[in-house]
Amino acid sequence: MNRNDVTEMIVAAKIAKGIKWADVAEKIGLSKEWVTSACLGQMALSAEQAAIVADTFALPAEAIPVLQAVPYKGSLPTAVPTDPLIYRFYELISVYGTTFKELIHEEFGDGIMSAIDFKMDLQREPNPAGDRVSITMSGKFLPYKTY
């Protein structure tokens, strides 16, 4: 059993049981964004968290150590994503990536925004013209060092 097998079992059980990511996150006590990422194979769970996930999705015992293993990060199968929703994020980075870079460097200096010391919040934003997706990302600034 590998991480992809476990992820497929989780997604199948989620659909079959009508489970919401927010409900799993509440059981674990962490954000829906982080828990979703973990359940989709991008984060390692603690023993306690893995047991909760296994129980929630009725996974076999062999899945628990797989959920605890440090995963290979990066879930996209191709360089340019083909899924329309994911492609829009690729498009967003293609259009605004240099703007993000320029404004971060202007405000903070030469460095990067961490994806390790990071949090995200995704919410529905009601709007009379059509509901909007609101995503707030917050990552620690890591300056490049001289040596």
C-alpha positions in Angstrom: 0.0 0.0 0.0 1.4 3.4 -1.0 0.3 7.0 -0.4 -1.6 7.2 -3.7 -3.6 4.1 -2.7 -4.5 5.6 0.6 -5.4 9.0 -1.0 -7.7 7.2 -3.4 -9.4 5.3 -0.5 -9.9 8.5 1.3 -11.5 10.3 -1.7 -13.7 7.3 -2.4 -14.9 7.1 1.2 -15.4 10.9 1.3 -17.7 10.6 -1.7 -19.5 7.5 -0.5 -20.1 8.8 3.1 -20.7 12.4 2.1 -17.9 13.6 4.4 -16.9 17.3 4.4 -13.2 18.3 4.8 -14.3 20.8 7.5 -15.8 18.0 9.5 -12.5 16.0 9.4 -10.6 19.1 10.3 -12.8 19.7 13.3 -12.1 16.1 14.6 -8.4 16.7 14.2 -8.5 20.2 15.6 -6.6 21.9 12.7 -7.6 24.0 9.6 -9.7 22.5 6.8 -7.0 23.7 4.4 -4.1 21.8 6.1 -6.2 18.7 6.8 -7.4 18.5 3.2 -3.8 18.8 2.0 -2.8 16.0 4.4 -5.6 13.7 3.4 -4.7 14.3 -0.3 -1.1 13.2 0.4 0.8 16.4 0.8 1.5 16.4 4.6 2.5 13.9 7.2 0.1 13.2 10.0 1.0 12.4 13.6 0.0 9.0 14.9 -3.1 10.5 16.6 -4.1 12.4 13.5 -3.6 9.4 11.3 -5.8 7.3 13.6 -8.6 9.9 13.4 -8.3 10.0 9.6 -8.3 6.2 9.4 -11.4 5.9 11.6 -13.2 8.7 9.8 -12.7 7.1 6.4 -12.8 3.5 7.6 -9.2 2.8 6.3 -7.4 -0.4 7.0 -4.7 -0.4 9.8 -2.0 -0.6 7.2 -2.9 2.9 6.0 -2.0 4.5 9.4 1.8 4.4 8.9 1.5 5.5 5.3 -0.4 8.6 6.5 2.5 9.3 8.9 5.2 9.0 6.3 6.8 12.2 5.0 5.3 12.5 1.5 6.8 13.5 -1.8 5.5 17.1 -2.1 3.9 18.3 -5.3 0.7 16.8 -6.4 0.4 17.9 -10.0 1.0 15.2 -12.7 2.1 17.7 -15.3 4.2 20.9 -15.5 1.2 22.8 -16.8 -2.0 21.6 -15.0 -4.9 20.5 -17.2 -7.6 20.6 -14.6 -9.5 23.9 -15.3 -9.6 25.1 -11.6 -6.0 24.3 -10.9 -5.0 25.8 -14.3 -6.6 29.1 -13.2 -4.1 29.2 -10.3 -1.3 28.5 -12.8 -2.7 31.3 -14.9 -2.9 33.6 -11.8 0.8 33.0 -11.1 1.7 33.4 -14.8 0.0 36.8 -14.8 0.6 38.1 -11.2 3.7 36.1 -10.2 6.1 38.9 -11.1 3.8 41.3 -9.3 3.9 39.2 -6.1 7.7 38.9 -6.4 8.2 42.7 -7.0 5.9 43.8 -4.2 7.3 41.2 -1.7 10.8 42.3 -2.4 9.9 46.0 -2.2 8.2 45.5 1.2 10.6 42.8 2.7 13.8 42.7 0.7 15.4 39.8 -1.1 13.8 36.6 0.1 10.9 34.3 -0.2 7.5 33.5 1.4 7.7 30.2 3.1 5.4 27.4 2.1 6.5 25.5 5.3 5.7 28.2 7.9 2.5 28.9 6.1 -1.3 29.0 6.6 -4.2 29.5 4.3 -7.9 30.3 4.8 -10.4 29.6 2.0 -14.0 31.0 2.4 -17.1 31.6 0.3 -17.7 35.3 -0.1 -21.4 36.0 -0.9 -21.8 38.6 -3.7 -25.0 39.7 -5.5 -23.1 39.4 -8.8 -22.1 35.8 -8.0 -20.3 34.3 -5.0 -16.6 34.8 -4.9 -13.7 32.6 -3.7 -11.7 34.3 -1.0 -8.2 32.8 -0.3 -5.9 34.3 2.3 -2.4 33.0 2.4 0.2 33.8 5.0 3.7 32.6 4.9 6.7 33.6 7.0 9.2 35.8 5.1 12.6 34.1 4.8 15.4 36.5 3.7 18.3 35.3 1.7 21.5 35.5 3.8 24.9 36.6 2.8 28.0 34.5 3.7 
